Amino acid sequence: MMFFLSKTQRLSAGSLYLGLLLTHQALAAVPQEQIARLDKDLTPIGAERAGNADGSIPAWTGGIGPEAGRRDASGFLSDPFAADKPLFTITAANVAQYQGKLTPGQLALFKRYPDTYRIPVYPTRRTVSLPQDFLNTSRLNAANTQLAEGGNGLQNFRSGGLPFAIPQNGMEVIWNHIGRYRGLAFERMVVQASPQTNGSFTPSLIKQQLAYPAGLTDYSPQEMANVLYFYREEFLSPSRMAGGVLLVHETINQVSEPRMAWQYNAGQRRVRRAPQIAYDSPGAEGMRTMDDFDMFNGSPDRFDWELVGKKEMYIPYNSNKMGSPTLKYSDIIQAGHLNPEHARYELHRVWHVRGTLKAGQRHIYSRRDLFIDEDSWQAAEADAYDGRGQLWRVSEGHGIFFYDQKIPQFSAETHYDVLSGRYAVGALYNEQQNAYQFGMPYSRKQFTPNALRAAGIR
């Protein structure tokens, strides 16, 4: 006789097992006295609990949860901070006063668009709170997870938790962004656009699905031991792109097993392996690279990652207004950059990580700098430099926190080309009802190459 556990039962059982393993420190990534800080001066995933000296960053007191608001019939969450007003607004006229808390990329946007680009700064709200199962697994990983050879993967890592709550170097911080919490299984309907320099654009509607192994109905720890997550996206419009489907199996240890990807071409009705879906292959009409998506994704092996340090910066945060259903895409997308009227920036501590292209490796970026929020491990800003060392692309992730699910996400993700004056924006969902569906009952079969053929619509 076989017994099947529900997803909740599987996760609870897994958490108990992980808790028992915490007593074994033979493979400890950091000393036990450092791990104990997760109950004291650090949050459960390694952020500083305390506020800053002048109080402009408050202490973390547990974040917010379902009590913060409600979800309407169309699936949109109410904004718990709708009554907040900007403390001040950074413009080209006063930017010098604040440049110590801005990225080179943000400064470049002020220089490129001095009359229209601005940063409205709101009170800082440390909203992030994550499910207890994820926190339990993160604590275990902090004690045991190590980088694989060359940093291009993880060893002794357990899915459903952060790899390195107390990171020791830049590569570990990058893996925290890659392995951060985004829910176990979700589907979203989002719009991507690459506007012309005059602001005109054609929106692309995309269905994106992501599942971690533990979120599948047919989860098999043995068969999926090296899978970080499964990802599938399908273009629904415009008609010239509709029917194209991409499938990715992202691996944990990419030394032993690199990422696997397939594409379904609707015109040819064929599924093909797609090794080019990685690194600097172009995406979004050439406005970003494949590894720019999600601010950074995929294997980090072509760069040497230096942990520059931690600093206070003005970053997009609690961007509920940017995701409001009262806005049309045309209200947000304008010439040069997103409409700053709908943006919200806050002062937060971020990890600054710098990636320098390794000798003998190929990439269109010679350097990239990521600025990663300490509370969510989600990148908020990224600067990319061309082969001459000139700042080329500036990315901003407008973070939003789905407090009813305890999941950080984006209400917009932008990639600016400060040389050409164009940009790409993705993750918009303002005109989509029930755009996000969490806890989807996915099976492994939905993330196989054979499933791509069935997904094609023409």
N, C-alpha and C positions, 0 to 999 in steps of 0.2 A: 504494500500500500504506500502511495506517495502523498505527502502533505505539501500544500502550497501556501506560502505566507504572503500576506498583503505587503504592499510597498512599505507601509508604516511599520509592520512587524519586522520586515527585513532590516530596516534602518535601525530599529530599536535593538534588535538582536546584535546587529553589527556594532552598535555603540557600546553594548555591554562587553562584547569581545574586545573591542579596542581599549576599553577602560582597563581590562585585565592586563592587556599588553603593556600598559604604561609603566608597569613595575620593572620592565626589562630595558635596561639602558645600554646594552652592549654596543648597539649601533647608534647611539645618541649623536644627533647632529650638533647639539649644544648641551652644555652641562645642566644638570638638574636644577641648580640654583638659578640659572637663567630662565628656565622653563617656569619656575615658581613665580617669576615676575608677572606671568599672565593672570595671576590671581591678585596682583598687588598694584604696581604702578603702571602696568600695561593692560590694555583691553584683551579679551580672549584671543584676538588675532593680531596682537602686537602693536597697536597704536598707543600713543601716550594718553593715559586717562586724564591727566591734568590739563588745564587750560594754559594759555601763555601768560607772560608776566603782566601785561596790561589788561587782560581780560577780554581782548578782542576775539580770541578763540576760547570758547568756554570749555569746561571739563566735560568729558564724555560720561553720561549718567545712564547709559543703557540704550540710547537711541529711542525711536518711536515704533509703535506697532499698530495693529488694526484699530485701536482706539483713536487714532489721529484723524480719522475721517471716514468717508464712505465711498462706495463705488456706485455710479448711476446705472441706469438701464442700458446704456450704450457701452459700459465697461470702463468709463473714465473715472479716475479717483479725484476726489475733491482736493483742493490745494490747502494744506493745513496752515500755510503761511501767506495766504492771499492778502491779509491786511498789512503785511510788512511793506515798508517804504524804503527806497534806497538811502543808505547813509550818506553817500556821495557818488559822483559819477566821474570816472577818469576819461579825459578827452585829450586830444592832441595838444591843447593849450596848457594842461597841467600835468601831463604824463611824466615829466621829469621828477615830479614830487613823489611818484609812486614806483619808479622804475626798478627799485631794489626788490620789489615783490611781484614783478612781471617777468615773463620769459622773453628771450630775444625774439621769438616769433610774434608774441603779442606786440612788442615794440615795433616790429616790422610792419604789422598791420596798421598801427597808428601812422607810421610814415607813409605807407602806400595809400591810405584812405583818411587823410587828416580831417576832412570835413564831415565824414559820416560814421566812421568807426568809433565806438565808445564802449566803456565797461561800467555798467551800473553795479555798484557794490552794496550788498544787502547784509543784514546781521547774519553772523555765522550760526548755523544750526547743525549740530552733529547728530544726524538722524539715523545713521546706519545701525541696525541690529540684525543679527543673523540667527537662523535656527540652531537650537541646542545640539542637534546631531552633527551639524557642520562644525560647531565649536569643539565638540568632543573629539572629532576626528582630526581637527587642526592641531589640537594639543598633542595627540599621538604623533602626528607627522613632524611636529616641531622637535620631538625627541628622537625620531628615527630616520626621517627622509634625508637623503643625500643626493648630491648631483651625480649624474652618470659621467662617464669619461668625457672630458672636454666640456661638460656642462650641458650637453645636448640631450638632456633627458633626466629622468628622476629614478632613483632606486629606493626601495623600501617605502614607497609612497602608497597611501590608501585613498582611493577615490572617495569623494564626498567631503574633502577637507582641504584647507590651505596647505601648500607644501612647507612654507618656512615662516612661521609666525614671528620668529626672531632671526631675520636674515643676517648673514655674515658678509655678503658681497653683492655686487650688482647683478650677477646672473641669478641669484636666488630671488632678488626683488622682481626681476623680469618674469620668473616662473610664478611668482605670486600673482602678478597681473594675469598671466595666461590661465592659471588654475583658480582664480577667484570664484566666489559663489555667484551663480546666475540662475539658481533654481535647478532642479533635477531634470526636468523635461518641460519645454515650452514651445509654443508656436507663436509667431508674430507676423502680422501683415503690415509692411512698412513701405515707405516711398523713398526712392533715391532719385536725385537729379544732379545734372552738371550744367548749371546755367551759363549762357553766353555772357560776354562782358557787358551787354546791355541789360542783363537780368532775365531775358527770355529763357524758358526752360520747358522740357517735356518730362513729366514725371514717369518713373518706372515703378510699378507696383510689384512687390516681391513677397512671396511667402517663404519665411525662413523657419526652420525647425532645428532644435538642438536638444540632444539628450545625453546625459551622463549614464554610464552603465547601470549604476544603482537605481536610476529612474525608469528602467525598462521593465515591462511586465514579465519578460523571460530572461532576466538578469542571470548570467553565468559567470561567477568570479574566475573560474579557470579559463574559459574561452576569451574573456574580455580583460584579462589581467593587465594587458599593456595598452588598453584603450583609454584615452583621456575623455573624449566625447565623440559623438556622431553628429554630423551637421549636414543639412540638406536645404537647398534653396531653389525656388522655381519662379521664373519671371512670368507674371500674369499679364502685363501690359508694359509698353505699347505693343501693337500687333507684330512689328518687325522682330521683337525679342521674345514674344510669348511662346511658352512651351519649352524653353531651354531650362535644363535642370542640372544642378551641380550636387555632387555627393562627396563628403570628406570624412574619412576616419582619422581623427587626430590621435597620435600615439603619445604615451607617457615617456618611454625611453626610445628616443628617435635614433640612438646609436644602433640598437638592435633591430629596429623596425621603423623606417621612415614613414611620414604621412602618406596615406593612400587617397587618391582622388579620382573621380570619374565624372564625365559630362555626357548628358543626353542632348543630341542635336535634333531639334524637332523637324527640321527640313530633311535631314538624312535618315531620321528615325533609327539612329544608331547610338549605342553607348560605347564610349571609348575611355581608356585610361587617360588621365589628365595630369601628368607630372608637372606641367607648367603652372598649375594652380598653387603657386607658392612664391616666396621671395619677392623679386621685383617685377614679376609679370604685371602688365598694366590692368587696371580695373577702373570702373566708373568713367568710361570714355577717356581713359588715359590720365585722369586727374589724381589718381593715387595708385599705389602698388597693391598687390595681393596681401602683402604682410602689413600694410597700413590699416587694413580693415580691423575694426574693433580696437583701434589705436595702435595695436601691434598684435600679431598672431603668428602661429607657426613656429618653425625651428629657429632658435636664436644663434645658430652655430656659425654664421658668417661674420659675426661681430664679436669684438672683445668688449665686455660690459663692465664698466667702472662705476662703482657706487660713489658718486660725487658727494652725497650727503643728504641732509634733510633741511628743509627751509620752509618759511611761511610764504604763501603765494595766493594771489587772487585767481581763483579757478571757477569755471562754471559748476554750479552746485544747486541741488534742490530745484531743478529746472522744470517745475510743474507748469509754469506759465508758458514755456516753449512748447509743451505738450498739450496745451489746452484745446478742447474741442470747439472753442469759440473762434479759433483761428483757421484760416484757409492756408494752404501751402503758399499761395501767392502773398499772404501777409508776412510770411517768414523769409522766403527766398527773394532776395533783391540783388541788384548789381554789386559785384565786388565781394559781398559778405552777407551773412544773415542779418536780419533786421534786429539791431541791438535793443530796440524797444521791448522785445519779448524775452531778453536774456536776464539771467540772474547769476551774479558772481559773488563768492564769499571768500573770506580769508581762511585758509586751511593749511595744515602742515602736509607737505608732500615729500616723497622720496625722489631725488634727482638721480637718474641713471643715464650714463652716456655710453653709447655703442659706437665703437670705431671699427671700420671695416678691416678685417684681418688681411695680412699680406697674402697674396695669391688667391684671394676670394673675389668673386664678382658680385657687384650690386650697384645700382644707379646712385645709391646714397653712400657717401664716404663716411658719414657720421649721422647719428640720430640721438636726440636727447628726449627722454621721457620723464614726465612729472606725474607721479602716481600718488593718489590720495591715500593717506595712512589708515583711514577708517574702513574703506571698502577694498583697497588694493586695485581700484579701477583707475586706469590712466586718464588724466583730465587734459593734459597738454602734451604735444609732441612736436619737436622741430627736426627737420631733415635737411641735410646739406648735400649739395651736388659734388661731383668729382673734383671741382676746383676749390672746394671748401666754402662755397657761398651758400648762405641760407636760401633754401628753395621752397620747401613746403612746410606749412604750419597747420597742425591738426588740433582740433578742440572737441572734447567729448562733453556734451552738456548732460551731466549726470542727473538722474531722477531716481528716487527711492520708492519702489512699490511697497509701501509700508504694510499693506494687508497680507502680502506674501513674504515680507522681509527679504526683498530681492533688489539689489542695485542694478540699474540699467541706464540707457541713454534715451533722452527725448530728441536728440539730434547729434549727429557726428559729422564734423566738417573737416575738409582737407583743402586748404588754401594754397594756391600757387602764387607766391608773392612776386614772381617774375613776370608771369603772363597776365595776371589779374583775373584768372578764372578759379573756380573751386568746384568741389563736389560735396553734396550733403546727402546723408543717409539716415535711417532709423526714424524718419518722421512718420507720425501716425495720426495726426490731427483730424483727418477726414475719414478715418477707418473706425467703424464701430467694433467693439470687442477686439481690438487689434492684438492684444496679448492674451494668450490662453496658457495658464500655468498648470503643471501637474498632468500633462497629457499622457494618456495610456498607450504609449508607444511600445512596439515590439522591435526586436532586432531585424525582423524581416522588412520593416519599412526603411531601413538604412542599408540596403543591399543594392548592387548594380542592377539586378533584375527589377527592382522596384522603380527604377528610374524610367523604364519604358512605359510603365502604366501611368506615370505622372505626366507624360507629354500630352498636350492638348491638341496637337495638330500634326 
